[in-house]
Amino acid sequence: MASSVAAAPTGTREKPRLSFWQIWNMSFGFLGIQFGFALQNANVSRIFETLGGTEIALYWLAAPLTGMLVQPIIGYMSDRTWSPKWGRRRPFFLVGAILASLALLVMPNVTALWMAVGMLWIMDSSINISMEPFRALVGDLLPSEQRTTGFAAQTFFIGVGAVVASSLPWMFTNWFGISNTAPAGQIPLSVKYAFYIGGAVFLAAVLWTVFNTKEYPPENLEEFEEEKRRTAGFWNGIRESFAGIFHMPKTMAQLAIVQFFSWLALFSMWIYTTPAVTSHIYHTTDTTSKLYNEGADWVGICFAVYNGVSAVAALLLPVIARRTSRRVTHLICLVAGGLGLISIFFIQDPKMLLLSMVGVGIAWASILSVPYAMLAGALPANKMGYYMGVFNFFIVIPQVVAGLILGFFTQNVFHGEAVYTLVLGGCSMIISGLLTLRVHDADDIQLPTADATIHTSSPGYDTTVESDPRL
């Protein structure tokens, strides 16, 4: 259903409430983005092992390094982009979708480990070009009282997309009889076909958002153009992007610590679930064996389950947040996720892993929405994309740390038992939940009316941030 966003009144910060279908259309592109990320998360470690890789965590460093470079720069550039036809964020959606779709077609056809690492770099960069502006779009278009709903809608599509994408190799094998094994050094056909479908869905879903969403123009075009001229230049953009980490609003700095521990847990899961499940539960490390590939396929099903749970949980988060607070909601969800990861150590029946994934799915729903909803209320409107990009550093930094230390812990402290790495990740997620209670959330202290403003005398209020939470 096509839908457009009415122009916001010029010269005011007020934003009209959007309808269900308007929020649906602006979020639908995340279905495709998550097809790409889910295929990457569930299958890239498998591809690395198939091609003879042993230092899996190090190979994954390609992904965060590209995110660290791409997201703040894309956010900076999209803040300074405006086209009456294409808007501010949508040109980046489109370019990223085209590049990511091509990368998804190439990835399962690589024939050497170095090619796989290089394609992960390219694929992750392309997905990030599309993803970062989607976060900023919620802050651009939605008033404060709808932001939790907007990020929850994105999380719903992330969950749906990941359920299908993570299950594709298993579905091709069990429903259509396509082989999930291949000779040494070759990618199974079931994995190849999954990536081909993912490339097509990625592009189609993002195109839906591009053609069915309209964006607000800058409030003052003359000031916008003057600011764009003043800060023009590629190197200036890079300098500004990375300088932002030293000039964060108070809420953003507090959320950064929360993000570090929660995403460290997630990366431990994405990197080590396949070796943990295949060795701890299926008792094999032979990547050419039928048993190993059954275990690897089951990991895809587990990832589908946690993403399915997250899609449902995302719909409940705004309700829970209204009854408690965003901080308490995030704490509850992260503790559930941490316990889910820890429980894998005690499991021997693969089917019981699905219960562990319920907790992980609840946490995933909150991680993808609640921190961004809290952050959006603390950011100036004219730098929404820029700060959302800088915020990505605190997803990237834990992945770099994961790449540098988790391999050491797994091999030297845990003696190759990857399941202990998942337990470590679970503990990290619980710590993240506890740290959420320290976060200053502007909307938690506003008056209980639609147009309430923040009490600037409230303890912990950061006077450097504007007092209108709708910004």
C-alpha beads as a LAMMPS data file, in Angstrom:
LAMMPS data file: protein, C-alpha beads

471 atoms
470 bonds

1 atom types
1 bond types

-500.0 500.0 xlo xhi
-500.0 500.0 ylo yhi
-500.0 500.0 zlo zhi

Masses

1 110.0

Atoms # bond

1 1 1 0.000 0.000 0.000
2 1 1 1.561 3.265 -1.091
3 1 1 1.760 5.969 1.479
4 1 1 3.427 9.333 1.780
5 1 1 4.394 11.452 4.727
6 1 1 2.829 14.880 4.809
7 1 1 5.198 17.801 4.946
8 1 1 5.956 18.995 8.429
9 1 1 5.054 22.603 9.096
10 1 1 7.981 24.820 8.164
11 1 1 9.881 26.458 10.994
12 1 1 8.590 24.184 13.735
13 1 1 9.875 21.104 15.463
14 1 1 6.406 19.572 15.678
15 1 1 5.990 16.324 13.746
16 1 1 2.590 14.808 12.973
17 1 1 1.751 11.315 14.159
18 1 1 2.021 8.785 11.347
19 1 1 -0.486 6.097 10.471
20 1 1 0.109 2.356 10.791
21 1 1 0.767 1.994 7.047
22 1 1 3.164 4.927 6.954
23 1 1 5.258 3.345 9.723
24 1 1 4.936 -0.027 7.956
25 1 1 6.230 1.367 4.657
26 1 1 9.148 3.279 6.165
27 1 1 10.249 0.147 8.073
28 1 1 9.666 -2.511 5.404
29 1 1 13.151 -2.172 3.922
30 1 1 14.581 -3.673 7.103
31 1 1 13.079 -6.999 6.005
32 1 1 15.611 -7.082 3.172
33 1 1 18.478 -5.698 5.233
34 1 1 18.001 -8.454 7.775
35 1 1 17.932 -11.090 5.033
36 1 1 21.488 -10.011 4.329
37 1 1 22.614 -9.865 7.955
38 1 1 20.916 -13.161 8.895
39 1 1 22.533 -15.059 6.036
40 1 1 25.856 -13.511 6.989
41 1 1 25.535 -14.269 10.711
42 1 1 24.286 -17.844 10.331
43 1 1 26.527 -18.986 7.475
44 1 1 29.802 -17.055 7.234
45 1 1 31.529 -19.001 10.044
46 1 1 30.388 -22.156 8.257
47 1 1 31.898 -20.884 4.993
48 1 1 35.166 -20.005 6.741
49 1 1 35.410 -23.475 8.296
50 1 1 34.528 -25.128 4.983
51 1 1 37.388 -23.257 3.302
52 1 1 39.832 -24.384 5.976
53 1 1 39.768 -21.372 8.291
54 1 1 40.627 -21.852 11.963
55 1 1 40.939 -18.282 13.325
56 1 1 37.256 -17.528 12.834
57 1 1 37.029 -14.579 15.234
58 1 1 39.923 -12.822 13.478
59 1 1 38.338 -13.276 10.049
60 1 1 35.192 -11.609 11.362
61 1 1 37.151 -8.432 12.087
62 1 1 36.492 -7.440 8.464
63 1 1 32.855 -6.735 9.339
64 1 1 33.276 -4.313 12.270
65 1 1 36.097 -2.412 10.654
66 1 1 33.902 -1.667 7.650
67 1 1 31.061 -0.649 9.958
68 1 1 33.333 1.718 11.867
69 1 1 34.334 3.424 8.618
70 1 1 31.058 3.345 6.744
71 1 1 28.265 4.138 9.206
72 1 1 29.396 7.494 10.660
73 1 1 30.461 8.737 7.229
74 1 1 27.163 7.671 5.644
75 1 1 25.289 9.302 8.535
76 1 1 27.280 12.508 8.105
77 1 1 26.651 12.526 4.354
78 1 1 22.943 11.732 4.625
79 1 1 22.451 14.609 7.092
80 1 1 23.800 16.898 4.345
81 1 1 21.807 15.401 1.473
82 1 1 18.496 16.670 0.181
83 1 1 16.680 15.996 -3.077
84 1 1 13.054 17.054 -3.632
85 1 1 12.498 13.725 -5.437
86 1 1 14.640 11.272 -3.446
87 1 1 14.789 12.895 -0.023
88 1 1 17.644 12.629 2.464
89 1 1 18.066 8.988 3.490
90 1 1 16.534 7.086 0.559
91 1 1 19.425 7.556 -1.917
92 1 1 21.656 5.682 0.545
93 1 1 19.044 2.941 0.999
94 1 1 19.079 2.350 -2.753
95 1 1 22.835 2.397 -3.366
96 1 1 23.506 0.105 -0.406
97 1 1 20.792 -2.346 -1.494
98 1 1 22.203 -2.698 -5.007
99 1 1 25.748 -3.301 -3.746
100 1 1 24.667 -5.684 -0.977
101 1 1 22.511 -7.740 -3.333
102 1 1 25.457 -8.222 -5.682
103 1 1 27.698 -9.206 -2.749
104 1 1 25.165 -11.807 -1.604
105 1 1 25.247 -13.383 -5.054
106 1 1 29.046 -13.606 -5.035
107 1 1 29.709 -14.716 -1.424
108 1 1 28.711 -18.429 -1.721
109 1 1 30.772 -18.820 -4.897
110 1 1 34.148 -17.919 -3.385
111 1 1 36.804 -20.613 -3.705
112 1 1 39.460 -19.471 -1.216
113 1 1 39.519 -18.250 2.365
114 1 1 40.995 -14.864 1.486
115 1 1 38.173 -14.335 -1.004
116 1 1 35.584 -15.125 1.675
117 1 1 37.138 -12.621 4.101
118 1 1 37.256 -9.980 1.361
119 1 1 33.631 -10.583 0.384
120 1 1 32.572 -10.309 4.022
121 1 1 34.227 -6.877 4.024
122 1 1 32.379 -5.794 0.875
123 1 1 29.053 -7.321 1.892
124 1 1 29.084 -5.804 5.373
125 1 1 30.018 -2.368 4.009
126 1 1 27.149 -2.481 1.532
127 1 1 24.588 -3.575 4.113
128 1 1 25.742 -0.792 6.446
129 1 1 25.237 1.828 3.707
130 1 1 21.547 0.900 3.680
131 1 1 21.082 0.215 7.380
132 1 1 22.457 3.350 9.070
133 1 1 20.073 5.839 7.401
134 1 1 17.101 3.625 8.345
135 1 1 17.837 4.317 12.022
136 1 1 17.980 8.055 11.376
137 1 1 14.710 7.934 9.412
138 1 1 12.744 7.114 12.573
139 1 1 14.161 10.187 14.303
140 1 1 13.475 12.287 11.204
141 1 1 9.828 11.389 10.715
142 1 1 8.309 10.290 14.021
143 1 1 7.369 12.387 17.065
144 1 1 8.829 11.307 20.398
145 1 1 5.767 9.355 21.518
146 1 1 5.933 7.152 18.384
147 1 1 9.680 6.478 18.297
148 1 1 9.570 3.335 20.419
149 1 1 6.851 2.079 18.063
150 1 1 8.933 3.031 15.025
151 1 1 12.019 1.163 16.199
152 1 1 9.818 -1.751 17.305
153 1 1 8.378 -1.897 13.766
154 1 1 11.902 -2.114 12.367
155 1 1 12.620 -4.881 14.856
156 1 1 9.494 -6.744 13.719
157 1 1 10.715 -6.764 10.122
158 1 1 14.208 -7.671 11.259
159 1 1 12.710 -10.672 13.061
160 1 1 10.561 -11.800 10.149
161 1 1 13.384 -11.424 7.640
162 1 1 15.852 -13.270 9.833
163 1 1 13.440 -16.152 10.513
164 1 1 13.108 -16.905 6.830
165 1 1 16.725 -16.147 5.859
166 1 1 18.272 -18.180 8.682
167 1 1 16.036 -21.151 7.834
168 1 1 16.677 -21.161 4.093
169 1 1 19.533 -23.735 3.985
170 1 1 17.527 -26.103 6.207
171 1 1 14.383 -25.535 4.131
172 1 1 16.164 -26.228 0.844
173 1 1 17.510 -29.512 2.233
174 1 1 14.448 -30.773 4.115
175 1 1 11.668 -29.478 1.879
176 1 1 13.251 -29.650 -1.566
177 1 1 15.923 -32.325 -1.157
178 1 1 18.837 -30.050 -2.093
179 1 1 22.155 -31.304 -0.706
180 1 1 23.591 -29.614 2.363
181 1 1 26.984 -31.301 1.960
182 1 1 29.739 -30.784 -0.595
183 1 1 33.313 -31.966 -1.237
184 1 1 36.032 -30.456 0.925
185 1 1 36.542 -26.766 0.204
186 1 1 33.180 -26.295 -1.572
187 1 1 30.019 -24.529 -0.368
188 1 1 26.865 -26.726 -0.306
189 1 1 24.147 -25.955 -2.859
190 1 1 21.591 -25.296 -0.115
191 1 1 23.746 -22.420 1.175
192 1 1 24.290 -21.021 -2.332
193 1 1 20.577 -20.945 -3.121
194 1 1 19.866 -19.262 0.221
195 1 1 22.241 -16.408 -0.645
196 1 1 20.696 -16.016 -4.111
197 1 1 17.203 -15.656 -2.620
198 1 1 18.582 -13.235 -0.045
199 1 1 20.042 -10.950 -2.703
200 1 1 16.694 -10.692 -4.506
201 1 1 14.664 -10.062 -1.337
202 1 1 17.145 -7.450 -0.072
203 1 1 16.757 -5.309 -3.173
204 1 1 12.967 -5.726 -3.458
205 1 1 12.251 -4.815 0.188
206 1 1 14.433 -1.704 0.165
207 1 1 12.853 -0.560 -3.107
208 1 1 9.441 -0.780 -1.421
209 1 1 10.510 1.737 1.235
210 1 1 12.277 3.967 -1.306
211 1 1 9.162 4.326 -3.467
212 1 1 6.513 4.389 -0.707
213 1 1 7.997 6.825 1.820
214 1 1 8.376 10.586 1.611
215 1 1 10.731 12.620 3.777
216 1 1 10.505 16.067 5.313
217 1 1 12.629 18.799 3.740
218 1 1 15.065 20.686 6.012
219 1 1 13.225 23.304 8.064
220 1 1 15.283 26.143 6.604
221 1 1 16.769 25.314 3.207
222 1 1 19.018 28.376 3.156
223 1 1 20.594 27.499 6.507
224 1 1 20.846 23.874 5.410
225 1 1 22.694 24.777 2.210
226 1 1 24.993 27.160 4.079
227 1 1 25.875 24.482 6.642
228 1 1 26.475 21.983 3.836
229 1 1 28.863 24.396 2.070
230 1 1 30.674 25.170 5.309
231 1 1 31.309 21.510 6.096
232 1 1 31.826 20.281 2.537
233 1 1 34.622 17.896 1.672
234 1 1 35.252 14.180 2.050
235 1 1 38.112 14.508 4.543
236 1 1 36.171 17.029 6.582
237 1 1 33.380 14.463 6.736
238 1 1 35.754 11.797 8.032
239 1 1 37.243 14.161 10.614
240 1 1 33.830 15.294 11.801
241 1 1 32.558 11.713 11.939
242 1 1 35.317 10.392 14.141
243 1 1 35.485 13.529 16.286
244 1 1 31.881 12.859 17.276
245 1 1 32.933 10.119 19.656
246 1 1 34.493 12.824 21.885
247 1 1 31.432 15.109 21.869
248 1 1 28.593 12.742 22.688
249 1 1 25.476 13.793 24.589
250 1 1 25.367 12.360 28.111
251 1 1 22.680 9.786 27.305
252 1 1 24.673 8.548 24.318
253 1 1 27.823 8.075 26.431
254 1 1 25.875 6.061 29.000
255 1 1 24.246 3.920 26.311
256 1 1 27.652 3.322 24.734
257 1 1 28.718 1.203 27.722
258 1 1 25.442 -0.720 27.613
259 1 1 25.926 -1.362 23.901
260 1 1 29.480 -2.589 24.397
261 1 1 28.526 -5.458 26.697
262 1 1 25.327 -6.444 24.877
263 1 1 26.978 -6.546 21.444
264 1 1 30.031 -8.388 22.793
265 1 1 27.548 -11.077 23.821
266 1 1 25.896 -11.079 20.406
267 1 1 29.177 -11.412 18.538
268 1 1 30.234 -14.303 20.747
269 1 1 26.971 -15.990 19.734
270 1 1 27.200 -15.269 16.011
271 1 1 30.831 -16.305 15.755
272 1 1 30.813 -19.377 17.988
273 1 1 27.333 -20.926 17.960
274 1 1 28.107 -23.141 14.965
275 1 1 31.350 -24.609 16.399
276 1 1 29.780 -24.781 19.887
277 1 1 26.678 -26.672 18.744
278 1 1 28.466 -29.000 16.314
279 1 1 31.146 -29.964 18.866
280 1 1 29.262 -29.780 22.203
281 1 1 25.942 -31.285 21.073
282 1 1 26.623 -33.088 17.760
283 1 1 30.144 -34.135 18.863
284 1 1 31.903 -33.557 15.536
285 1 1 34.325 -31.070 13.986
286 1 1 34.497 -32.679 10.511
287 1 1 33.040 -30.030 8.186
288 1 1 32.520 -32.583 5.373
289 1 1 30.430 -34.937 7.527
290 1 1 26.655 -35.193 7.367
291 1 1 26.443 -34.791 11.152
292 1 1 28.376 -31.500 11.126
293 1 1 26.174 -30.041 8.388
294 1 1 23.013 -31.166 10.171
295 1 1 24.270 -29.285 13.228
296 1 1 25.152 -26.224 11.153
297 1 1 21.688 -26.279 9.561
298 1 1 20.126 -26.548 13.037
299 1 1 22.026 -23.434 14.084
300 1 1 20.201 -21.682 11.240
301 1 1 16.892 -22.893 12.685
302 1 1 17.925 -21.687 16.151
303 1 1 18.747 -18.277 14.732
304 1 1 15.398 -18.265 12.950
305 1 1 13.637 -18.999 16.233
306 1 1 15.303 -16.192 18.184
307 1 1 14.512 -13.786 15.367
308 1 1 10.909 -14.990 15.263
309 1 1 10.597 -14.460 18.996
310 1 1 12.079 -10.986 18.582
311 1 1 9.452 -10.098 15.971
312 1 1 6.679 -10.912 18.443
313 1 1 8.478 -9.419 21.443
314 1 1 9.012 -6.173 19.513
315 1 1 5.251 -5.646 19.431
316 1 1 5.096 -5.916 23.228
317 1 1 8.030 -3.657 24.061
318 1 1 6.109 -0.349 23.764
319 1 1 3.432 -1.743 26.116
320 1 1 5.992 -2.890 28.706
321 1 1 7.912 0.386 28.422
322 1 1 4.746 2.417 29.068
323 1 1 3.961 0.370 32.174
324 1 1 7.513 0.450 33.552
325 1 1 10.206 2.413 31.716
326 1 1 12.537 1.868 28.796
327 1 1 15.403 1.187 31.171
328 1 1 13.576 -1.502 33.153
329 1 1 12.287 -3.037 29.921
330 1 1 15.809 -3.284 28.536
331 1 1 17.122 -4.791 31.790
332 1 1 14.466 -7.529 31.818
333 1 1 15.088 -8.407 28.180
334 1 1 18.884 -8.545 28.482
335 1 1 18.767 -10.774 31.566
336 1 1 16.484 -13.155 29.630
337 1 1 18.989 -13.205 26.758
338 1 1 21.976 -13.771 29.023
339 1 1 20.304 -16.727 30.723
340 1 1 19.416 -18.129 27.306
341 1 1 23.045 -18.129 26.173
342 1 1 24.308 -19.618 29.443
343 1 1 21.733 -22.420 29.271
344 1 1 23.312 -23.811 26.068
345 1 1 26.104 -25.276 28.195
346 1 1 23.609 -27.565 29.963
347 1 1 21.881 -28.855 26.809
348 1 1 22.502 -32.113 24.920
349 1 1 19.214 -32.435 22.997
350 1 1 19.322 -30.077 19.974
351 1 1 15.590 -29.379 20.255
352 1 1 16.108 -27.876 23.712
353 1 1 18.231 -25.166 22.106
354 1 1 15.001 -23.613 20.911
355 1 1 14.122 -22.739 24.515
356 1 1 17.488 -21.009 24.887
357 1 1 16.713 -19.023 21.764
358 1 1 13.481 -17.679 23.278
359 1 1 15.521 -15.724 25.819
360 1 1 17.960 -14.578 23.148
361 1 1 15.064 -13.422 20.961
362 1 1 13.589 -11.302 23.754
363 1 1 16.964 -9.628 24.250
364 1 1 17.473 -9.130 20.508
365 1 1 14.124 -7.339 20.197
366 1 1 15.115 -4.876 22.889
367 1 1 18.697 -4.365 21.659
368 1 1 17.414 -3.371 18.234
369 1 1 14.889 -0.842 19.467
370 1 1 15.059 0.408 23.056
371 1 1 18.579 1.962 23.031
372 1 1 17.790 3.793 19.778
373 1 1 14.489 5.077 21.161
374 1 1 16.290 6.425 24.236
375 1 1 19.051 7.906 22.096
376 1 1 16.767 9.663 19.602
377 1 1 15.303 11.834 22.358
378 1 1 18.777 13.131 23.255
379 1 1 19.949 14.126 19.761
380 1 1 19.589 17.405 17.836
381 1 1 17.425 16.911 14.746
382 1 1 19.998 18.293 12.288
383 1 1 22.599 15.701 13.375
384 1 1 20.389 12.644 13.756
385 1 1 22.090 10.593 11.038
386 1 1 25.557 11.694 12.128
387 1 1 25.122 10.680 15.771
388 1 1 23.330 7.448 14.838
389 1 1 26.412 6.630 12.751
390 1 1 28.796 7.511 15.571
391 1 1 26.666 5.368 17.892
392 1 1 27.573 2.440 15.661
393 1 1 31.120 2.656 17.047
394 1 1 29.774 0.950 20.146
395 1 1 28.613 -1.958 18.054
396 1 1 31.897 -2.057 16.156
397 1 1 34.258 -1.748 19.149
398 1 1 32.900 -4.864 20.926
399 1 1 33.177 -6.812 17.680
400 1 1 36.821 -5.768 17.355
401 1 1 37.358 -6.826 20.960
402 1 1 35.555 -10.100 20.213
403 1 1 37.810 -10.706 17.225
404 1 1 40.951 -10.025 19.225
405 1 1 40.224 -11.822 22.516
406 1 1 37.504 -14.445 22.026
407 1 1 39.739 -16.629 19.872
408 1 1 42.423 -16.519 22.562
409 1 1 39.932 -17.383 25.302
410 1 1 38.383 -20.171 23.252
411 1 1 41.662 -21.831 22.341
412 1 1 43.837 -21.150 25.394
413 1 1 41.478 -20.677 28.346
414 1 1 38.543 -22.854 27.278
415 1 1 40.783 -25.402 25.467
416 1 1 38.814 -25.249 22.233
417 1 1 35.395 -25.650 23.886
418 1 1 33.432 -22.907 22.128
419 1 1 30.395 -23.453 24.355
420 1 1 32.240 -21.704 27.213
421 1 1 32.564 -18.660 24.960
422 1 1 28.767 -18.581 24.748
423 1 1 28.562 -18.689 28.551
424 1 1 30.955 -15.728 28.676
425 1 1 28.676 -13.927 26.249
426 1 1 25.658 -14.621 28.450
427 1 1 27.389 -13.070 31.458
428 1 1 28.281 -10.024 29.361
429 1 1 24.637 -9.573 28.366
430 1 1 23.446 -9.641 31.979
431 1 1 26.058 -7.017 32.907
432 1 1 24.745 -4.866 30.054
433 1 1 21.226 -5.085 31.452
434 1 1 22.338 -3.923 34.884
435 1 1 24.246 -0.992 33.371
436 1 1 21.047 0.170 31.635
437 1 1 19.725 1.410 34.977
438 1 1 22.409 4.150 34.892
439 1 1 21.147 5.609 31.601
440 1 1 19.448 9.022 31.618
441 1 1 16.360 8.621 29.408
442 1 1 14.790 12.041 28.738
443 1 1 11.341 10.631 28.021
444 1 1 11.252 8.866 31.401
445 1 1 11.155 12.227 33.190
446 1 1 8.780 14.194 30.976
447 1 1 5.300 15.206 32.070
448 1 1 2.592 12.606 31.286
449 1 1 1.005 14.661 28.510
450 1 1 1.447 14.564 24.748
451 1 1 3.273 17.917 24.629
452 1 1 5.244 17.642 27.826
453 1 1 8.761 18.971 28.021
454 1 1 11.606 17.700 30.147
455 1 1 12.017 19.008 33.682
456 1 1 15.438 20.545 33.323
457 1 1 15.830 20.540 37.091
458 1 1 15.614 16.741 37.247
459 1 1 18.706 15.057 38.687
460 1 1 21.164 14.031 36.029
461 1 1 19.666 16.189 33.317
462 1 1 22.241 17.124 30.682
463 1 1 21.788 20.816 29.967
464 1 1 23.756 20.529 26.722
465 1 1 20.836 18.656 25.141
466 1 1 17.760 20.544 24.019
467 1 1 14.791 20.132 26.334
468 1 1 12.209 19.134 23.725
469 1 1 12.213 15.298 23.724
470 1 1 10.765 15.204 20.224
471 1 1 14.167 16.239 18.886

Bonds

1 1 1 2
2 1 2 3
3 1 3 4
4 1 4 5
5 1 5 6
6 1 6 7
7 1 7 8
8 1 8 9
9 1 9 10
10 1 10 11
11 1 11 12
12 1 12 13
13 1 13 14
14 1 14 15
15 1 15 16
16 1 16 17
17 1 17 18
18 1 18 19
19 1 19 20
20 1 20 21
21 1 21 22
22 1 22 23
23 1 23 24
24 1 24 25
25 1 25 26
26 1 26 27
27 1 27 28
28 1 28 29
29 1 29 30
30 1 30 31
31 1 31 32
32 1 32 33
33 1 33 34
34 1 34 35
35 1 35 36
36 1 36 37
37 1 37 38
38 1 38 39
39 1 39 40
40 1 40 41
41 1 41 42
42 1 42 43
43 1 43 44
44 1 44 45
45 1 45 46
46 1 46 47
47 1 47 48
48 1 48 49
49 1 49 50
50 1 50 51
51 1 51 52
52 1 52 53
53 1 53 54
54 1 54 55
55 1 55 56
56 1 56 57
57 1 57 58
58 1 58 59
59 1 59 60
60 1 60 61
61 1 61 62
62 1 62 63
63 1 63 64
64 1 64 65
65 1 65 66
66 1 66 67
67 1 67 68
68 1 68 69
69 1 69 70
70 1 70 71
71 1 71 72
72 1 72 73
73 1 73 74
74 1 74 75
75 1 75 76
76 1 76 77
77 1 77 78
78 1 78 79
79 1 79 80
80 1 80 81
81 1 81 82
82 1 82 83
83 1 83 84
84 1 84 85
85 1 85 86
86 1 86 87
87 1 87 88
88 1 88 89
89 1 89 90
90 1 90 91
91 1 91 92
92 1 92 93
93 1 93 94
94 1 94 95
95 1 95 96
96 1 96 97
97 1 97 98
98 1 98 99
99 1 99 100
100 1 100 101
101 1 101 102
102 1 102 103
103 1 103 104
104 1 104 105
105 1 105 106
106 1 106 107
107 1 107 108
108 1 108 109
109 1 109 110
110 1 110 111
111 1 111 112
112 1 112 113
113 1 113 114
114 1 114 115
115 1 115 116
116 1 116 117
117 1 117 118
118 1 118 119
119 1 119 120
120 1 120 121
121 1 121 122
122 1 122 123
123 1 123 124
124 1 124 125
125 1 125 126
126 1 126 127
127 1 127 128
128 1 128 129
129 1 129 130
130 1 130 131
131 1 131 132
132 1 132 133
133 1 133 134
134 1 134 135
135 1 135 136
136 1 136 137
137 1 137 138
138 1 138 139
139 1 139 140
140 1 140 141
141 1 141 142
142 1 142 143
143 1 143 144
144 1 144 145
145 1 145 146
146 1 146 147
147 1 147 148
148 1 148 149
149 1 149 150
150 1 150 151
151 1 151 152
152 1 152 153
153 1 153 154
154 1 154 155
155 1 155 156
156 1 156 157
157 1 157 158
158 1 158 159
159 1 159 160
160 1 160 161
161 1 161 162
162 1 162 163
163 1 163 164
164 1 164 165
165 1 165 166
166 1 166 167
167 1 167 168
168 1 168 169
169 1 169 170
170 1 170 171
171 1 171 172
172 1 172 173
173 1 173 174
174 1 174 175
175 1 175 176
176 1 176 177
177 1 177 178
178 1 178 179
179 1 179 180
180 1 180 181
181 1 181 182
182 1 182 183
183 1 183 184
184 1 184 185
185 1 185 186
186 1 186 187
187 1 187 188
188 1 188 189
189 1 189 190
190 1 190 191
191 1 191 192
192 1 192 193
193 1 193 194
194 1 194 195
195 1 195 196
196 1 196 197
197 1 197 198
198 1 198 199
199 1 199 200
200 1 200 201
201 1 201 202
202 1 202 203
203 1 203 204
204 1 204 205
205 1 205 206
206 1 206 207
207 1 207 208
208 1 208 209
209 1 209 210
210 1 210 211
211 1 211 212
212 1 212 213
213 1 213 214
214 1 214 215
215 1 215 216
216 1 216 217
217 1 217 218
218 1 218 219
219 1 219 220
220 1 220 221
221 1 221 222
222 1 222 223
223 1 223 224
224 1 224 225
225 1 225 226
226 1 226 227
227 1 227 228
228 1 228 229
229 1 229 230
230 1 230 231
231 1 231 232
232 1 232 233
233 1 233 234
234 1 234 235
235 1 235 236
236 1 236 237
237 1 237 238
238 1 238 239
239 1 239 240
240 1 240 241
241 1 241 242
242 1 242 243
243 1 243 244
244 1 244 245
245 1 245 246
246 1 246 247
247 1 247 248
248 1 248 249
249 1 249 250
250 1 250 251
251 1 251 252
252 1 252 253
253 1 253 254
254 1 254 255
255 1 255 256
256 1 256 257
257 1 257 258
258 1 258 259
259 1 259 260
260 1 260 261
261 1 261 262
262 1 262 263
263 1 263 264
264 1 264 265
265 1 265 266
266 1 266 267
267 1 267 268
268 1 268 269
269 1 269 270
270 1 270 271
271 1 271 272
272 1 272 273
273 1 273 274
274 1 274 275
275 1 275 276
276 1 276 277
277 1 277 278
278 1 278 279
279 1 279 280
280 1 280 281
281 1 281 282
282 1 282 283
283 1 283 284
284 1 284 285
285 1 285 286
286 1 286 287
287 1 287 288
288 1 288 289
289 1 289 290
290 1 290 291
291 1 291 292
292 1 292 293
293 1 293 294
294 1 294 295
295 1 295 296
296 1 296 297
297 1 297 298
298 1 298 299
299 1 299 300
300 1 300 301
301 1 301 302
302 1 302 303
303 1 303 304
304 1 304 305
305 1 305 306
306 1 306 307
307 1 307 308
308 1 308 309
309 1 309 310
310 1 310 311
311 1 311 312
312 1 312 313
313 1 313 314
314 1 314 315
315 1 315 316
316 1 316 317
317 1 317 318
318 1 318 319
319 1 319 320
320 1 320 321
321 1 321 322
322 1 322 323
323 1 323 324
324 1 324 325
325 1 325 326
326 1 326 327
327 1 327 328
328 1 328 329
329 1 329 330
330 1 330 331
331 1 331 332
332 1 332 333
333 1 333 334
334 1 334 335
335 1 335 336
336 1 336 337
337 1 337 338
338 1 338 339
339 1 339 340
340 1 340 341
341 1 341 342
342 1 342 343
343 1 343 344
344 1 344 345
345 1 345 346
346 1 346 347
347 1 347 348
348 1 348 349
349 1 349 350
350 1 350 351
351 1 351 352
352 1 352 353
353 1 353 354
354 1 354 355
355 1 355 356
356 1 356 357
357 1 357 358
358 1 358 359
359 1 359 360
360 1 360 361
361 1 361 362
362 1 362 363
363 1 363 364
364 1 364 365
365 1 365 366
366 1 366 367
367 1 367 368
368 1 368 369
369 1 369 370
370 1 370 371
371 1 371 372
372 1 372 373
373 1 373 374
374 1 374 375
375 1 375 376
376 1 376 377
377 1 377 378
378 1 378 379
379 1 379 380
380 1 380 381
381 1 381 382
382 1 382 383
383 1 383 384
384 1 384 385
385 1 385 386
386 1 386 387
387 1 387 388
388 1 388 389
389 1 389 390
390 1 390 391
391 1 391 392
392 1 392 393
393 1 393 394
394 1 394 395
395 1 395 396
396 1 396 397
397 1 397 398
398 1 398 399
399 1 399 400
400 1 400 401
401 1 401 402
402 1 402 403
403 1 403 404
404 1 404 405
405 1 405 406
406 1 406 407
407 1 407 408
408 1 408 409
409 1 409 410
410 1 410 411
411 1 411 412
412 1 412 413
413 1 413 414
414 1 414 415
415 1 415 416
416 1 416 417
417 1 417 418
418 1 418 419
419 1 419 420
420 1 420 421
421 1 421 422
422 1 422 423
423 1 423 424
424 1 424 425
425 1 425 426
426 1 426 427
427 1 427 428
428 1 428 429
429 1 429 430
430 1 430 431
431 1 431 432
432 1 432 433
433 1 433 434
434 1 434 435
435 1 435 436
436 1 436 437
437 1 437 438
438 1 438 439
439 1 439 440
440 1 440 441
441 1 441 442
442 1 442 443
443 1 443 444
444 1 444 445
445 1 445 446
446 1 446 447
447 1 447 448
448 1 448 449
449 1 449 450
450 1 450 451
451 1 451 452
452 1 452 453
453 1 453 454
454 1 454 455
455 1 455 456
456 1 456 457
457 1 457 458
458 1 458 459
459 1 459 460
460 1 460 461
461 1 461 462
462 1 462 463
463 1 463 464
464 1 464 465
465 1 465 466
466 1 466 467
467 1 467 468
468 1 468 469
469 1 469 470
470 1 470 471
